[in-house]
């Protein structure tokens, strides 16, 4: 997938309908060219140089590629998202999964009440 201009949607402070249902999870593999782009990027929010602003500048000179992945994304920056991730992975673990399932079954009546 090649981005040609979608970066302008990343920094919007308004509730708008984005051009797709894709999101960025904060993992990048960048070429050294990003450093020159960041050097030309003025400070943004909080007086800091924002990576997304640098990427937008870089996009004017070269394509930026993305990989679309499938699967579940957990918002581990939020306590409930972190708990969901922990439970999901623990239940799949060969040692802890069976023990956790057994424990959940013992407390299940308490959950329903």
C-alpha positions as CSV (number, residue, x, y, z in Angstrom):
1,X,0.0,0.0,0.0
2,X,1.4,3.4,-0.9
3,X,0.2,6.6,0.8
4,X,-0.1,9.6,-1.4
5,X,-1.8,12.2,0.8
6,X,-3.7,10.5,3.7
7,X,-1.3,11.9,6.3
8,X,-3.4,15.1,6.5
9,X,-6.1,13.1,8.3
10,X,-3.8,11.9,11.1
11,X,-3.5,15.3,12.9
12,X,-7.1,16.5,12.5
13,X,-8.5,18.0,15.7
14,X,-12.0,17.9,14.4
15,X,-14.4,14.9,14.2
16,X,-14.5,14.2,10.5
17,X,-15.1,11.1,8.4
18,X,-11.7,9.7,7.6
19,X,-11.0,8.4,4.1
20,X,-10.8,4.8,5.3
21,X,-11.1,2.6,8.4
22,X,-7.3,2.2,8.7
23,X,-5.3,3.4,11.6
24,X,-1.7,3.7,12.7
25,X,-0.5,1.8,15.6
26,X,2.8,3.7,16.1
27,X,5.2,1.2,14.5
28,X,7.5,2.6,11.8
29,X,10.4,1.5,9.7
30,X,11.8,4.7,8.2
31,X,14.6,5.6,5.9
32,X,17.3,8.1,7.0
33,X,15.5,10.7,4.8
34,X,13.1,11.3,7.7
35,X,15.8,13.1,9.6
36,X,16.1,15.8,7.0
37,X,12.4,16.1,6.8
38,X,12.2,16.5,10.6
39,X,15.0,19.1,10.6
40,X,12.8,21.2,8.2
41,X,9.6,20.6,10.3
42,X,8.6,23.5,12.7
43,X,7.5,22.6,16.2
44,X,3.8,21.7,16.6
45,X,1.7,20.7,19.5
46,X,3.4,21.4,22.8
47,X,6.4,23.0,21.1
48,X,7.6,19.6,19.9
49,X,8.5,18.5,16.4
50,X,5.8,15.9,15.6
51,X,6.7,12.8,13.6
52,X,3.5,12.9,11.7
53,X,4.3,16.5,10.5
54,X,7.8,15.2,9.4
55,X,6.2,12.3,7.6
56,X,3.8,14.7,5.8
57,X,6.8,16.7,4.7
58,X,8.6,13.6,3.6
59,X,5.6,12.5,1.6
60,X,6.0,15.5,-0.7
61,X,9.3,14.0,-1.8
62,X,8.9,10.3,-1.8
63,X,6.2,7.7,-1.3
64,X,5.5,6.2,2.2
65,X,4.6,2.6,2.3
66,X,2.3,0.8,4.8
67,X,1.5,-2.8,5.6
68,X,-2.1,-3.6,6.3
69,X,-2.4,-6.3,8.9
70,X,-5.3,-8.3,10.3
71,X,-6.0,-9.3,13.8
72,X,-7.1,-7.8,17.0
73,X,-5.7,-4.5,18.2
74,X,-5.7,-3.7,21.9
75,X,-5.5,-0.2,23.3
76,X,-3.0,-1.0,26.0
77,X,-2.8,2.7,26.9
78,X,-6.1,2.3,28.6
79,X,-6.6,0.1,31.6
80,X,-9.5,-1.9,30.2
81,X,-7.7,-2.4,26.9
82,X,-4.6,-3.6,28.8
83,X,-6.7,-6.1,30.7
84,X,-8.3,-7.4,27.6
85,X,-4.9,-8.0,26.0
86,X,-3.6,-9.7,29.1
87,X,-6.6,-12.1,29.2
88,X,-6.6,-12.8,25.5
89,X,-2.9,-13.8,25.5
90,X,-3.0,-15.6,28.8
91,X,-5.9,-17.7,27.7
92,X,-3.9,-18.8,24.7
93,X,-0.8,-19.6,26.8
94,X,-0.1,-23.4,27.1
95,X,0.7,-23.2,30.8
96,X,-1.5,-20.4,32.1
97,X,-4.5,-20.7,29.7
98,X,-6.0,-23.9,31.3
99,X,-5.5,-22.5,34.8
100,X,-7.0,-19.2,34.0
101,X,-10.0,-20.8,32.3
102,X,-10.6,-22.9,35.5
103,X,-10.4,-19.8,37.7
104,X,-12.8,-17.9,35.5
105,X,-15.3,-20.7,35.7
106,X,-15.1,-20.6,39.6
107,X,-15.9,-16.9,39.7
108,X,-18.4,-16.9,36.8
109,X,-21.5,-17.0,39.1
110,X,-20.2,-13.9,40.8
111,X,-20.0,-12.1,37.5
112,X,-23.7,-12.9,36.6
113,X,-25.0,-11.5,39.9
